[in-house]
Amino acid sequence: MAVKDEYEDKAARFLKAELKRAGVTYRELVERLEVMGIHEKEVNIRNRLVRGKFSAAFLFYCLEAIGVDELRL
């Protein structure tokens, strides 16, 4: 596995874990992002997390939407 793929996978697992910890579903995430002015579809979010292909900005939008204010790596 290439280093880039490894970190993409790590980022996706991190975001999935934070969603689970917060008890937030993909549907709820879509609704919370909408309130922030970010328009996403549930299927697109699911696909991004499966592939691990998303920007750092998207990661931060999601973390803010679920109320994460501190990161521990």
Long-range contacts (C-beta under 8 A, 24 or more apart in sequence): 5-52, 8-51, 8-52, 8-53, 9-52, 11-52, 11-54, 11-59, 12-48, 12-49, 12-50, 12-51, 12-52, 12-54, 14-59, 15-49, 15-59, 15-62, 15-63, 16-49, 18-62, 18-63, 18-66, 18-68, 19-62, 19-66, 22-66, 22-67, 22-68, 24-65, 24-66, 29-62, 29-65, 29-66, 32-65, 32-66, 33-61, 33-62, 33-65, 35-65, 36-61, 36-64, 36-65, 38-65
